[in-house]
Amino acid sequence: MKKWISCLLAVLLLLGHVIPVQSASEAPKLQTPHACLMELSTGELLYEKAADERLHPASVTKIMTILLIFESIADGKLSLDQEVVTSAHARSMGGSQVFLEEGERQTVETLLKCIIIASGNDAAVAMAEQISGSEEEFVGQMNARAAELGMTNTHFVDCCGLTDAKEHYTSARDVALMSRELLKRFPQVVEYSDIWMEDITHVTAKGSSRFTLTNTNKLLRSYDGCDGLKTGSTSFAKYCLSATARRDGIRLISVVMTAPDSKTRFAEAGKLLNYGFSRCSLYYDEEMPALSPITVRGAVEETVDVGYPDEFSYLSTSGEDFSGIERSIEWGEVPEAPFAAGTQVGTIIYTLGEKKIGQMPIVTKTGAQKAGYFIWLMRSLERLYI
């Protein structure tokens, strides 16, 4: 009997030390109240928890600021080596900052690093004023851009998230939407968000001094494939994070909002990424069929080149075998001039077994002008004598 009791106690002791392990393929149980997980190329939401509730984003706000900076560069309104002068208003920012002095000059690229790496509020305001003339005008642009992206639960009051105003809010889903737009249009952002530490130089009337930017995203050093994106925390917003990681050609965006502490913020963002990578496989059609020029009617040119507006991709979360994917092309009516570039003339359709998994329009690469009477007459004569 004593031997039996001893064995039973040993088993119970072992059981007491067993920690249940949750499979990565199972949806994670999060302590964080608000979260979501999005795949970049398709925008598909793989996980959500109270993802549409309006919340204060703290410095995650800066994702929209960074997006508008990159758009201004793309539009030719800014250049990376352009110098920006710090105003008294920008210098007065509290919270996380890089301690810019009034009148100090820094390049756009340096200020981008200050915003992305060190979450500098002063740098964000300096860039907002450079782009729009004032922070207030810039915030108007932020809200307009949010509306364009379908961020229905977002309204910004400042460009850096320092405010505690209740009118400054977003949601986990909306953070994922603006993060996706930034990463998809300007993938070079991760060249900055992946920097762990870098020195900048302050040159002011007081002299020259070095300042070390240290990344606020600790997941960069603890999660394989993580290379961004933005943290945020205040006593009002608690701990927020939009994290992104790439593995095997798949990029995910993990958003956690109102986490109770910094450790939970990073741990649970990692859990979401693990969950996503365990479920996802992504098909890219890297060799889409070559297309010959098509004949058009009534145009100056008799043919126009056609192509695809983007690469086709398909996200699977059920372990499908992509070797069975087939393509077919359906052509529409021959277009008649005049028409603009990007006019759809057909569709390439993708199927897997009996399931249609997606399609992509086939569009004209150029527009076409309507042919005048003289061109029509010359073509008629050519055909007559051929």
C-alpha positions in Angstrom: 0.0 0.0 0.0 2.8 2.4 0.9 4.5 1.7 -2.5 1.2 2.4 -4.3 0.7 5.6 -2.5 4.3 6.7 -3.2 3.7 6.0 -7.0 0.5 8.0 -6.9 2.1 10.9 -5.2 5.0 10.9 -7.7 2.5 11.0 -10.6 0.6 13.8 -8.9 3.8 15.7 -8.4 4.7 15.4 -12.1 1.3 16.4 -13.1 1.6 19.5 -10.9 4.6 20.6 -13.0 3.0 20.1 -16.4 2.3 23.4 -18.1 -0.4 23.1 -20.8 1.0 24.0 -24.2 -1.3 25.6 -26.7 -0.9 24.5 -30.3 0.3 27.3 -32.5 -2.5 26.4 -34.9 -5.1 27.2 -32.3 -6.3 30.8 -31.9 -4.2 32.2 -29.0 -5.8 33.2 -25.7 -4.7 36.8 -25.1 -4.7 38.8 -21.9 -4.7 41.9 -24.1 -8.3 43.2 -24.5 -8.0 44.4 -28.1 -6.0 42.8 -30.9 -5.9 41.7 -34.5 -3.7 39.9 -37.0 -3.5 40.7 -40.7 -1.7 39.2 -43.7 -0.1 42.0 -45.8 -0.6 41.0 -49.5 -4.3 40.1 -49.2 -5.3 42.2 -46.2 -7.1 39.2 -44.8 -7.8 39.4 -41.0 -6.6 36.1 -39.5 -7.5 37.0 -35.9 -9.5 39.7 -34.1 -10.5 40.5 -30.6 -12.6 43.6 -30.0 -10.8 44.9 -33.1 -13.3 47.7 -33.9 -13.5 49.3 -30.4 -12.3 52.9 -30.4 -9.1 53.3 -28.3 -6.3 55.8 -27.7 -3.3 54.7 -29.8 -0.5 56.7 -28.1 2.5 56.8 -30.4 1.1 54.2 -32.7 -0.5 57.4 -34.1 2.9 58.0 -35.8 2.3 55.3 -38.3 0.0 57.7 -40.2 2.5 60.5 -39.8 5.2 58.2 -41.3 2.9 57.2 -44.2 2.2 60.9 -45.1 6.0 61.6 -44.9 6.7 58.8 -47.4 3.9 59.9 -49.6 5.3 63.5 -49.7 8.6 62.1 -50.7 7.0 59.9 -53.4 5.1 63.0 -54.7 8.4 65.0 -54.9 7.4 67.5 -52.2 10.2 66.3 -50.0 13.6 64.6 -50.4 15.5 62.6 -47.9 18.4 65.0 -47.8 16.2 68.1 -47.5 16.8 70.1 -44.3 14.0 70.8 -41.8 14.2 73.6 -39.2 12.8 72.8 -35.8 10.2 75.3 -34.6 9.6 76.4 -31.0 6.3 74.4 -31.0 8.1 71.2 -32.1 10.9 71.8 -29.6 8.3 72.1 -26.8 6.9 68.5 -27.2 7.1 66.4 -24.1 7.0 62.6 -23.8 9.4 60.6 -25.9 11.7 63.0 -27.8 15.1 63.3 -29.3 15.7 66.8 -27.8 15.7 68.9 -30.9 16.5 72.6 -30.2 14.6 75.5 -31.7 16.3 76.5 -35.0 18.1 73.1 -35.2 18.4 71.7 -38.8 18.1 68.0 -39.5 17.5 66.2 -42.7 14.2 64.5 -43.5 15.9 61.1 -43.3 17.3 61.8 -39.9 13.9 63.0 -38.6 12.3 59.9 -40.1 14.8 57.8 -38.1 14.0 59.8 -35.0 10.3 59.1 -35.4 10.5 55.4 -36.4 13.3 54.3 -34.1 13.0 56.5 -31.0 9.4 57.7 -31.4 10.4 61.3 -31.2 7.4 63.6 -30.7 9.5 66.7 -31.4 10.6 65.1 -34.7 7.1 64.2 -35.7 5.8 67.7 -35.2 8.8 69.2 -37.1 7.9 67.0 -40.1 4.2 67.8 -39.8 5.0 71.5 -40.0 7.4 71.1 -42.9 4.8 69.2 -44.9 1.6 71.2 -44.1 2.8 74.5 -42.5 1.2 73.6 -39.2 0.5 70.6 -37.1 -3.2 71.4 -37.2 -3.2 71.4 -41.0 -1.2 68.1 -41.1 -3.7 66.5 -38.7 -6.4 67.4 -41.2 -4.5 65.5 -43.8 -4.1 62.5 -41.4 -7.9 62.3 -40.9 -8.6 62.7 -44.7 -6.1 59.8 -45.4 -7.7 57.7 -42.7 -11.1 58.1 -44.4 -9.6 57.1 -47.7 -8.3 53.9 -46.2 -11.6 53.0 -44.7 -10.5 53.6 -41.1 -14.0 54.2 -39.8 -13.1 54.1 -36.1 -10.3 56.7 -36.3 -10.0 60.4 -35.6 -6.7 62.1 -34.9 -6.1 65.2 -32.8 -2.3 65.4 -33.0 0.4 63.9 -35.2 2.3 62.0 -32.4 -0.2 60.6 -30.0 0.9 62.7 -27.0 -2.6 64.1 -26.4 -4.9 62.4 -23.9 -8.0 63.9 -25.7 -10.9 61.5 -25.9 -11.4 62.7 -29.5 -8.1 61.1 -30.5 -8.8 57.4 -31.1 -8.4 54.5 -33.5 -9.0 50.7 -33.4 -6.9 47.6 -33.7 -8.3 47.0 -37.2 -7.6 50.5 -38.3 -4.1 50.4 -37.0 -3.6 47.2 -39.1 -5.1 49.0 -42.2 -2.7 52.0 -42.0 0.2 49.7 -41.2 -0.6 47.6 -44.3 -0.8 50.7 -46.5 2.6 51.9 -45.2 4.3 48.5 -45.6 2.7 47.7 -49.0 3.4 51.1 -50.6 6.7 51.8 -48.9 8.4 48.5 -48.0 11.7 50.5 -47.4 10.2 51.6 -44.1 11.6 48.4 -42.5 15.1 49.6 -43.4 14.5 52.2 -40.7 12.2 50.3 -38.3 14.7 47.4 -38.1 17.5 49.6 -36.8 18.2 48.8 -33.2 20.6 51.7 -32.3 22.0 54.6 -34.3 23.6 58.0 -33.4 22.5 61.3 -34.7 24.3 64.6 -34.3 22.7 67.8 -32.8 24.3 70.9 -34.2 23.0 74.0 -32.4 24.2 77.4 -31.1 25.4 75.5 -28.1 27.7 73.3 -30.2 27.7 69.8 -31.5 26.6 66.7 -29.5 25.8 63.1 -30.3 22.5 61.5 -29.3 21.8 57.7 -29.5 18.5 56.6 -31.0 17.4 53.3 -29.4 14.5 51.3 -30.8 11.4 51.0 -28.6 10.3 47.8 -30.3 11.9 45.0 -28.2 10.4 42.3 -30.4 13.1 43.0 -33.0 15.5 41.1 -30.8 13.3 38.4 -29.6 11.2 37.3 -32.6 12.7 35.8 -35.8 11.7 37.8 -38.8 10.4 40.9 -37.0 11.6 44.1 -38.6 9.1 46.7 -37.4 6.9 48.6 -36.8 5.7 51.0 -34.0 5.1 51.0 -30.3 3.1 53.3 -28.1 2.3 53.8 -24.5 0.7 56.3 -22.1 -1.1 55.9 -18.8 -4.3 56.5 -20.7 -3.6 54.3 -23.8 -1.7 51.6 -21.8 0.7 49.5 -24.0 0.2 49.3 -27.8 2.1 47.8 -30.6 1.9 47.3 -34.4 4.5 44.6 -35.1 5.4 43.2 -38.4 7.4 40.1 -39.4 8.2 38.3 -42.6 8.9 34.6 -43.0 8.9 32.4 -46.2 7.6 35.3 -48.3 4.7 35.9 -45.9 4.4 39.2 -44.1 2.0 39.6 -41.1 0.9 42.6 -39.1 0.2 41.9 -35.4 -1.6 44.6 -33.5 -2.2 44.7 -29.7 -3.8 47.6 -28.0 -4.4 48.4 -24.3 -2.1 45.7 -23.1 -1.6 45.8 -19.3 2.2 46.1 -19.4 5.1 46.2 -21.9 6.0 42.5 -21.4 2.5 41.3 -22.3 2.4 43.6 -25.3 5.5 42.0 -26.9 4.7 38.5 -25.8 1.2 38.5 -27.1 2.1 40.2 -30.4 4.6 37.3 -30.8 1.8 34.8 -30.0 -0.3 36.2 -32.8 2.6 36.1 -35.3 3.2 32.4 -34.4 -0.4 31.7 -34.9 -0.5 33.4 -38.3 2.7 31.8 -39.6 1.5 28.3 -38.5 -1.7 28.7 -40.5 -0.6 30.6 -43.6 0.8 29.5 -46.9 0.9 32.1 -49.7 0.8 31.4 -53.5 2.4 34.0 -55.7 2.1 33.7 -59.5 5.6 34.8 -60.3 5.4 34.0 -64.0 2.0 35.3 -65.1 1.3 34.5 -68.8 2.8 36.8 -71.3 0.2 38.7 -73.3 0.3 39.9 -76.9 -0.9 43.3 -78.0 -4.6 43.4 -78.8 -6.4 45.0 -81.8 -8.6 48.0 -81.0 -11.2 49.7 -83.0 -11.3 53.3 -84.3 -7.9 54.2 -82.8 -4.9 56.0 -84.1 -2.9 52.9 -83.3 -4.3 49.6 -84.4 -3.0 47.7 -81.4 -2.2 48.4 -77.7 -0.1 46.6 -75.2 -1.9 44.9 -72.3 -0.8 43.6 -68.9 -1.7 43.0 -65.3 -1.9 45.8 -62.7 -0.3 43.7 -60.0 1.0 40.2 -59.2 -1.6 37.6 -58.2 -1.4 36.2 -54.7 -3.6 33.7 -52.8 -3.5 33.1 -49.1 -4.5 29.7 -47.8 -5.1 28.9 -44.1 -6.0 25.3 -44.7 -2.8 23.7 -46.0 -4.0 23.4 -49.6 -1.7 22.0 -52.3 -0.9 24.8 -54.7 0.4 22.4 -57.4 -3.2 22.0 -58.6 -3.8 25.7 -59.3 -4.8 26.4 -62.9 -5.2 29.7 -64.9 -7.6 30.6 -67.6 -8.1 33.9 -69.5 -11.4 35.4 -70.5 -11.3 38.3 -73.0 -13.9 41.0 -73.1 -15.1 43.0 -76.1 -12.5 44.7 -78.3 -12.3 48.2 -77.0 -13.3 51.1 -79.2 -11.3 54.4 -79.0 -11.1 56.7 -77.2 -10.1 55.0 -73.9 -7.7 55.6 -71.1 -4.7 53.5 -69.9 -5.9 50.9 -67.4 -9.1 50.0 -69.3 -10.0 46.5 -68.5 -10.1 44.2 -71.6 -10.1 40.8 -69.9 -9.6 38.7 -66.8 -7.2 36.0 -65.7 -9.0 33.5 -63.4 -7.4 31.1 -60.9 -8.9 27.9 -59.8 -7.9 25.1 -57.5 -9.9 22.0 -58.2 -13.5 23.2 -58.5 -12.9 26.2 -56.4 -12.3 29.6 -57.8 -9.6 31.2 -55.7 -9.3 34.6 -57.3 -8.9 36.7 -60.4 -6.9 39.6 -61.8 -8.0 42.1 -64.4 -6.1 42.4 -67.7 -5.8 46.1 -68.6 -4.4 48.3 -71.4 -1.0 49.7 -70.6 -1.7 52.9 -72.6 -4.7 54.9 -73.7 -5.9 55.3 -77.3 -7.1 58.4 -79.2 -9.9 58.2 -81.7 -8.7 58.0 -85.3 -9.7 60.9 -87.6 -11.3 60.6 -91.0 -8.0 60.8 -92.9 -6.5 57.8 -90.9 -9.7 55.8 -91.4 -9.5 56.6 -95.2 -5.8 55.6 -95.5 -6.5 52.3 -93.7 -9.5 51.5 -96.0 -7.3 52.1 -99.0 -4.5 49.9 -97.7 -6.9 47.1 -97.2 -8.4 47.6 -100.6 -5.0 47.2 -102.4 -3.6 44.4 -100.2 
